[in-house]
Amino acid sequence: MIVSTRSMSQSRPARERAGIAVGLINNMGDEALKITERQFASVVSEAAGDIDVSFRIFALKSTKRSPRALDYINARYEPASAAMDGDLDALIITGAQPLANRLSEEAYWEELAELIDWAKLHTTSTILSCLAAHAGVLHLDGIERRPLPKKCAGVFDFAAETSHPLVGKQGQMRPVPHSRYNGLLRSELEQAGYAVLTSSRGCGVDSFVKCFGSQFVFLQGHPEYDANSLAREYRRDMDRYLRGETDRIPAMPKGYFGAEGEAKLSALDSRKRDHRSQEQLPALSIIEALAPSQAIWREAASSFFRGWIETVAIEIDPDSNKGLNAEKQEYFSENIPYADSYVA
């Protein structure tokens, strides 16, 4: 259960099992800020079970924001610099809509890089999601992401490459939504010492890890997504296409709408590609109406975050968390060194 969303200063009641403090660095754009905050808070709360998780939310000061978004952030968020006060056990860093040609040219790059460097030695584990994963490997090991021939959008089945507390037994499949124009080469990741956890032949690497003192977990996908998230994004992309803001024809998310929905949307796509016009914008409402009612990836997402929370809890207080999964305790003690064992 989540016990706080703002401060760690409140005293906790006595209990047998120690809780953990998780911070969310929400760097998403203004239109997705609240949704992303809710999505991660929801999946962490669902996965926490009987482990007390205090959940704090932070924003980078250097990310460009509208006045309205700034008012919301100032009312609910802490500055990212406050995440480095020493109270956090784990961190989640989200991506953002890219504005610059290169990640290192983004306005928030230096602030994000400083936060990543801090997290290496002061968190038990840090999750870097989507664009943050790309920024992380670029900063840490100089690995550049590569543009994809077309957008990787849809729900894909990924196989566990190895038995690991976060993804289950080797060969186990899990569905994960992806929505990205760029990707990372597996060969470059492995050459730099990253271990691939899940991948698919068609979509490439999904999740991977590397220990920098803190166990860093990198996600190219979005297990936190709502059932209608991909539909909203597809409608947004179609909207931009019809308005002439981009000449890139949006890719329909794969494995998401179902056969009947895909047939209806294929017909809609054909009409719009033949003759682009803003007059067609009202017809886009059908996209969200065809979204699935349930997120088929939710169980896998909850399991993933449950494994992450448990491994963090075991590391910070193994005595209080003896009741957690014994396999996780054994793996964590043998494979994840303490922060002070890492030499930069």
Secondary structure in CASP SS format (residue, H / E / C, confidence):
PFRMAT SS
TARGET T0000
AUTHOR 0000-0000-0000
METHOD secondary structure of the structure
MODEL  1
M C 1.00
I E 1.00
V E 1.00
S E 1.00
T C 1.00
R C 1.00
S C 1.00
M C 1.00
S C 1.00
Q C 1.00
S C 1.00
R C 1.00
P C 1.00
A C 1.00
R C 1.00
E C 1.00
R C 1.00
A C 1.00
G C 1.00
I E 1.00
A E 1.00
V E 1.00
G E 1.00
L E 1.00
I E 1.00
N C 1.00
N C 1.00
M C 1.00
G C 1.00
D H 1.00
E H 1.00
A H 1.00
L H 1.00
K H 1.00
I H 1.00
T H 1.00
E H 1.00
R H 1.00
Q H 1.00
F H 1.00
A H 1.00
S H 1.00
V H 1.00
V H 1.00
S H 1.00
E H 1.00
A H 1.00
A H 1.00
G C 1.00
D C 1.00
I C 1.00
D C 1.00
V E 1.00
S E 1.00
F E 1.00
R E 1.00
I E 1.00
F E 1.00
A E 1.00
L C 1.00
K C 1.00
S C 1.00
T C 1.00
K C 1.00
R C 1.00
S C 1.00
P H 1.00
R H 1.00
A H 1.00
L H 1.00
D H 1.00
Y H 1.00
I H 1.00
N H 1.00
A H 1.00
R H 1.00
Y C 1.00
E E 1.00
P E 1.00
A H 1.00
S H 1.00
A H 1.00
A H 1.00
M H 1.00
D H 1.00
G C 1.00
D C 1.00
L C 1.00
D C 1.00
A E 1.00
L E 1.00
I E 1.00
I E 1.00
T C 1.00
G C 1.00
A C 1.00
Q C 1.00
P C 1.00
L C 1.00
A C 1.00
N C 1.00
R C 1.00
L H 1.00
S H 1.00
E H 1.00
E C 1.00
A C 1.00
Y C 1.00
W H 1.00
E H 1.00
E H 1.00
L H 1.00
A H 1.00
E H 1.00
L H 1.00
I H 1.00
D H 1.00
W H 1.00
A H 1.00
K H 1.00
L H 1.00
H H 1.00
T C 1.00
T C 1.00
S E 1.00
T E 1.00
I E 1.00
L E 1.00
S E 1.00
C C 1.00
L H 1.00
A H 1.00
A H 1.00
H H 1.00
A H 1.00
G H 1.00
V H 1.00
L H 1.00
H H 1.00
L H 1.00
D H 1.00
G C 1.00
I C 1.00
E C 1.00
R C 1.00
R E 1.00
P E 1.00
L E 1.00
P E 1.00
K E 1.00
K E 1.00
C E 1.00
A E 1.00
G E 1.00
V E 1.00
F E 1.00
D E 1.00
F E 1.00
A E 1.00
A E 1.00
E C 1.00
T C 1.00
S C 1.00
H E 1.00
P C 1.00
L C 1.00
V C 1.00
G E 1.00
K C 1.00
Q C 1.00
G C 1.00
Q C 1.00
M E 1.00
R E 1.00
P E 1.00
V E 1.00
P E 1.00
H E 1.00
S E 1.00
R E 1.00
Y E 1.00
N E 1.00
G E 1.00
L C 1.00
L C 1.00
R H 1.00
S H 1.00
E H 1.00
L H 1.00
E H 1.00
Q H 1.00
A C 1.00
G C 1.00
Y C 1.00
A E 1.00
V E 1.00
L E 1.00
T E 1.00
S E 1.00
S E 1.00
R C 1.00
G C 1.00
C C 1.00
G E 1.00
V E 1.00
D E 1.00
S E 1.00
F E 1.00
V E 1.00
K E 1.00
C E 1.00
F C 1.00
G C 1.00
S C 1.00
Q E 1.00
F E 1.00
V E 1.00
F E 1.00
L E 1.00
Q C 1.00
G C 1.00
H C 1.00
P C 1.00
E C 1.00
Y C 1.00
D C 1.00
A C 1.00
N C 1.00
S H 1.00
L H 1.00
A H 1.00
R H 1.00
E H 1.00
Y H 1.00
R H 1.00
R H 1.00
D H 1.00
M H 1.00
D H 1.00
R H 1.00
Y H 1.00
L H 1.00
R C 1.00
G C 1.00
E C 1.00
T C 1.00
D C 1.00
R C 1.00
I C 1.00
P C 1.00
A C 1.00
M C 1.00
P C 1.00
K E 1.00
G C 1.00
Y C 1.00
F C 1.00
G H 1.00
A H 1.00
E H 1.00
G H 1.00
E H 1.00
A H 1.00
K H 1.00
L H 1.00
S H 1.00
A H 1.00
L H 1.00
D H 1.00
S H 1.00
R H 1.00
K H 1.00
R H 1.00
D H 1.00
H C 1.00
R C 1.00
S C 1.00
Q H 1.00
E H 1.00
Q H 1.00
L H 1.00
P H 1.00
A H 1.00
L H 1.00
S H 1.00
I H 1.00
I H 1.00
E H 1.00
A H 1.00
L C 1.00
A C 1.00
P C 1.00
S C 1.00
Q C 1.00
A C 1.00
I C 1.00
W C 1.00
R H 1.00
E H 1.00
A H 1.00
A H 1.00
S H 1.00
S H 1.00
F H 1.00
F H 1.00
R H 1.00
G H 1.00
W H 1.00
I H 1.00
E H 1.00
T H 1.00
V H 1.00
A H 1.00
I H 1.00
E H 1.00
I H 1.00
D C 1.00
P C 1.00
D C 1.00
S C 1.00
N C 1.00
K C 1.00
G C 1.00
L C 1.00
N C 1.00
A H 1.00
E H 1.00
K H 1.00
Q H 1.00
E H 1.00
Y H 1.00
F H 1.00
S H 1.00
E H 1.00
N H 1.00
I C 1.00
P C 1.00
Y C 1.00
A H 1.00
D H 1.00
S H 1.00
Y C 1.00
V C 1.00
A C 1.00
END
